[in-house]
């Protein structure tokens, strides 16, 4: 499965799929810094950082973001597992 960063991906209906390896943030900040979108500033809810939006070749959307300083993977459940997306992302380092 291939993935592509897509700052314009529709994230409607996405939700937390799991916590991510902290290294994914390093990869995103180093390789995709210019494609980051602002997640929103809600410090009382733990949000206040950037996020990165990706699409799998089948159209499934994934997001990398932080809450309370912990990296997370968001998206919708589907054919592609969050762990497969995370492994692909870590291989981009």
C-alpha positions as CSV (number, residue, x, y, z in Angstrom):
1,X,0.0,0.0,0.0
2,X,1.2,3.5,-0.9
3,X,0.5,6.6,1.1
4,X,0.7,10.3,0.1
5,X,0.6,13.4,2.2
6,X,-2.5,15.4,1.3
7,X,-3.1,18.6,3.3
8,X,-6.6,18.8,1.7
9,X,-7.8,15.4,2.7
10,X,-11.3,15.3,4.1
11,X,-11.0,14.3,7.8
12,X,-14.7,14.3,8.4
13,X,-15.5,11.1,10.3
14,X,-12.0,10.4,11.4
15,X,-11.2,9.4,15.0
16,X,-8.4,8.1,17.2
17,X,-7.1,4.8,16.0
18,X,-4.2,4.6,18.5
19,X,-1.1,6.1,20.0
20,X,1.8,6.4,17.6
21,X,5.5,5.9,18.0
22,X,7.1,9.3,18.9
23,X,9.4,8.9,16.0
24,X,6.5,9.6,13.6
25,X,6.5,13.2,14.7
26,X,10.2,13.5,13.9
27,X,9.5,12.1,10.4
28,X,6.6,14.4,9.9
29,X,8.4,17.5,11.1
30,X,11.5,16.7,9.1
31,X,10.0,15.4,5.8
32,X,6.6,17.0,5.7
33,X,6.9,20.3,7.6
34,X,5.7,22.3,4.7
35,X,2.5,20.2,4.4
36,X,1.4,20.5,8.1
37,X,-2.0,21.9,8.8
38,X,-3.0,23.6,12.0
39,X,-5.1,21.2,14.2
40,X,-6.7,23.9,16.3
41,X,-5.9,25.5,19.6
42,X,-7.8,24.0,22.4
43,X,-5.3,23.6,25.2
44,X,-8.0,22.8,27.7
45,X,-8.6,19.6,25.6
46,X,-5.0,18.9,25.0
47,X,-4.8,20.2,21.4
48,X,-2.6,22.9,20.1
49,X,-0.2,21.6,17.5
50,X,0.0,20.8,13.9
51,X,-1.3,17.7,12.1
52,X,-0.4,15.9,9.0
53,X,-3.0,14.3,6.7
54,X,-2.3,11.3,4.5
55,X,-4.2,9.3,2.0
56,X,-3.7,5.6,1.2
57,X,-3.8,4.5,-2.4
58,X,-7.3,3.2,-1.7
59,X,-8.4,6.7,-0.5
60,X,-8.4,5.9,3.2
61,X,-7.4,8.9,5.2
62,X,-4.9,8.9,8.2
63,X,-3.8,11.8,10.4
64,X,-0.8,12.3,12.7
65,X,-1.5,14.7,15.5
66,X,-0.8,15.2,19.2
67,X,-3.0,15.4,22.3
68,X,-1.5,16.2,25.7
69,X,1.9,16.0,24.0
70,X,1.4,12.3,22.9
71,X,1.5,11.4,19.2
72,X,-1.6,9.8,17.8
73,X,-2.9,8.2,14.6
74,X,-6.3,9.2,13.5
75,X,-8.4,8.0,10.6
76,X,-11.2,5.7,9.7
77,X,-11.1,1.9,10.0
78,X,-10.9,0.2,6.7
79,X,-8.8,-2.1,4.6
80,X,-5.5,-0.5,5.7
81,X,-4.5,-0.9,9.3
82,X,-3.1,2.0,11.3
83,X,0.0,-0.2,12.1
84,X,0.7,-0.5,8.4
85,X,0.5,3.2,7.9
86,X,2.7,3.8,10.9
87,X,5.3,1.3,9.6
88,X,5.3,3.1,6.2
89,X,5.8,6.5,7.9
90,X,8.7,5.3,10.0
91,X,10.4,3.8,6.9
92,X,10.4,7.4,5.5
93,X,13.0,8.5,8.1
